[in-house]
Amino acid sequence: MNFLALCNRLKRKARVSGDALTAVTGQIEEYSRLIDWINEAWMDLQLAREDWHWMRTSASCTTVLNQATYTATDFAITDLGNWERDSFRVYLTTTGTAGEQYLSYTGYDGWRDTYQFGPSRTAASMPTVMTITPANAVGVGPVPLAGYTITGDYFKVASELAATTDIPALPTQFHMAIVYRAMMFYGASEAASEIYQEGETEFKRFMRMLVKNQLTGITVGGALA
């Protein structure tokens, strides 16, 4: 379902009278609140975990001689949430992935004391370890020679729906989780306990399915309140 369809599904589930929404902007106050609640529900769902599968993707950058840290911009990333630190690897760009090696993660303080101290700052070679800096950049060590490709995965930052045709990135079969969470917002605001309860019951059910489908190596915990 796209943004508009989600809003209209919420309207029907909440039993709000009136014609169906035809846009997500320029609406009367009652409809605007439905639109806002869908967006809040979508944001809540994204922020419930930092490691949803649907928010994970890959990126790469090319090393520069003696440049120890690489920002999201260096990776051509505009939507960085957090890095998947155990996913990084490196290879010599000119020879390709046949010689690719893993970059082991090390803590920032240890990386800084080892590779950003004295002569180590310019002792360039093929990197073997990586870290995440306090500025959320990727640090590598030893400092690299030019011409290596670093690849790794990251999780996208949570983002709102904006255009009528925007579609949430999570798998289609779980889109109703957004509607049920939004029903909880509606029910709390309107003192509509039956709508709130239906939303809460169904949202928790969808969250259990979503956690099972979209997380790796987890035990199922509680859903959002």
N, C-alpha and C positions, 0 to 999 in steps of 0.2 A: 504493500500500500504506500502511496505517496503521502506527502504532508496533508494535502487537502482531504484525501480519503480517510486518513486517521482522524482528522477533526470531525468529519461527518459521522464516522463510526462512534466517536465519543458522544456526539450530539444525540444519536439514536439510543445508545446505551444509557445515557443519563436522562433520556426522555424529555429533552428540551424541545419546546414547540417552535414552529416556524419553518420556513423553507430551508432547504439544504444550502450549505455554504458553497459559494462559487469561486471564492478567492480567500487567501490568508492575510490580506491587507485591506484596510478601509472598511472594516466591519463594525457593526454596532457593538456596544460594550459587552453584552452577554456573549456574543460570538467571539469577541476578542479574548475573553477569558478562557473559552474553550481552546482557542489557538495557543494561548500562553501555557495552559496546563499540558497540552500535548508536548510542547517544547520542553517544559520542566521535567515531564516524565521521561522523555528521551535523554535529557542530560543526566538525570538520576540513574538511568539504566547504564549509561556509558561509564559513569563515575563509580558504580558499585564495585568494579574491579579494575585493576590496572593492566590486566593480562587477558582480556577477551580475545579469542582467536580472530574475530572479524575486524579487530582494530590493529592487527599485526601486519607489517609489510617489510620489505627489504629496501636497502639503499647502499650506495657505494660511493667512494671518492678515491682520488689519486693522490699519493703522497708527494710531499714537497721536501726537498733536502733540509734536514734538521728541524722541520716543523713537527713538534711533538703532539700538538692537540688539534682536533678537527671538529668544527662546530656543525650544527644542523645545516647551516648555509653551505658549508664545504661538501656536505652530502646531498645538496639540492633538496633539502627537506623544508617544508613550510608548515608542517602539522605535527611536529614532534611532541609527544607526551613524555615517554620514557624509553630508554634503550633496553633491549633484551641482551644483557651483558654476556651471556653464554653462547651467543650466536655468531661471534666475529671470527673472520678468517682473512688471510692475506695471500696474495700471489704476485709474482712479477708480471706486470702488465704485458710486456712484449712476448712472453712465452705462454701466457694464458693459464687456465686453471689446472693444468696437468701438475704443476708444482705447488698447488694451493696448500696452505698450512693453517691450522687453528691458531687463534690468538687466545691465550689463557687469560682469564680475568685475575687481576690483583687489586687490592685495596688502594685507594688514592694516596694515602700517606706513604705506604711502602713504595708505590710507583714513583712518587715525587722524590723520596730520599734516595732511590736507586738510580733513576734515569734523568732527574733534573737537579743534579748536584755535581759541581766541578766539571772535570773533563767529560763526564758522561753526557753532558748537554749537547756535545758535538761529535760523539763517537758513533757515527751513523752506520747502520747496517739494516738487514731485514728485520722488522719488528717481530717479537715473539709473544709479547704480552700486551694487554690493554687495560684501561681503567675508565671510570666515569668521573670527571672532574666536578667540583662543586658548582661550576657553571653549566653542567649538563652537556659538556663536550666529551668527545672520545679522546683519551690520551693513549699513546702507544710508546712502547719501549722495546729495544733501544730506539733512539730517535732514528727516523728512516732515511734511507737514500731516496732520491727521486725515482718515480716510475713504478711504484708498487700500487696495487689496487686493494683497498680495504673494503670488505663488504660486511654488513651486519643487519640485524632486524631491529625494528623499533615499534612501539605502540603509538597510535595516533592520539592526539589530544582530543578530548571531547568537544563536539561542535554542535551548534543548534541547526535545526531545519530553518530554511529561509524562504525559498521559492515554493510555489504551489506544487510543482512536480518533484521536489526533493524527496528522495527515498532513503529511509534509514538504512545504514550499512549492514545491520545484523540480518541473519537469514530470514527470509520472508515468513516462514512458519512461526516465527516468534514475534511478529509485529504487534499482535494483540496485547503483548505484555505492556507496550507503551499505552495503549488505550486503557487497560485495567489500572495501571498506575495513575493515569490522569483521572479516572473515575474516583480514586481515593481523594485527590485534590478537590474535585468537584463536590463530593459528598461531605468533606470536612467544611468546605466553604458555605455550602447551602444547608447544612444540618440535615442532610439526606442520608440517614444511617443505613438504609437498605442498599443504596447505591454504593456507599463506602464499603459495606461489608462484602458485596458481590465483587467489587474491584479488588479488595484485599485478598479474598479467597482465591480468585483466579490469578492475580498477580503472583502470589506465592507459588501456585502450581506451575505457572510458566517459568518462574525463576528456577525452580528445581530442574525443570527440563533444560533450561538455558545453561545452567551451570554444568550439567552433565555433558551437554553437547559442545560447549564453547570454552572449556577450561581443560588444562592438561594436568594429570596427576594430582587431583584434588580430592578432598572429602567434602561432601555437601554440608554447608553451614546454613545459618538462618538467612532468610530473604530480607529485603529492605522492609522497614516498618511501614 
